[in-house]
Structures are given as structure tokens and as C-alpha cells.
Amino acid sequence: MSSPEQKNYAEIERLEGLLGELRANAPTEQTTEAIREIGLEIAVAIREVGAMLINVGWEQSYAANRPTEPADE
């Protein structure tokens, strides 16, 4: 099973491919709007990946800086 990060990276690659196809064709009003929408979707996917990386960083930082608890006797 793929992780959320892998799914987002795959989605970004798919959208970049679609964007390349749209740019290769003669521009119309519809292709311009499609390019805008694809750009927005790429931005959202990148933001989600960044948020996941930040969460992982915070979790690692918290775990590294957490004081050790004395053992109960």
C-alpha cells in the first residue's frame, strides 16, 4: 500500500503530464482555465506533502526533546 506522500507525488506527476499536454495544444479559453485548475491542484498537493513533512519533523523533535521519566518503584 502506498503512503500519503507517495500518492501526492504520483498525483503531482500526473497533473504535470496533463499540464504539458495542454500547453502543447493551441491555447483556448478552456485550456487556460484547465491550466489554472491543474496549477491549483499541484499547489494543494505540494502543500499537503509539506504539512506531512512538518508534522514528522515536530514529532521527531518532540520525541528527541522529551525528558525521560524516572521508573516507578
Secondary structure, DSSP 4 states (H G I P E B T S, - for coil): ---HHHHHHHHHHHHHHHHHHHHHSPP-HHHHHHHHHHHHHHHHHHHHHHHHHHHHHHHHHHHHHSPPPPPP-
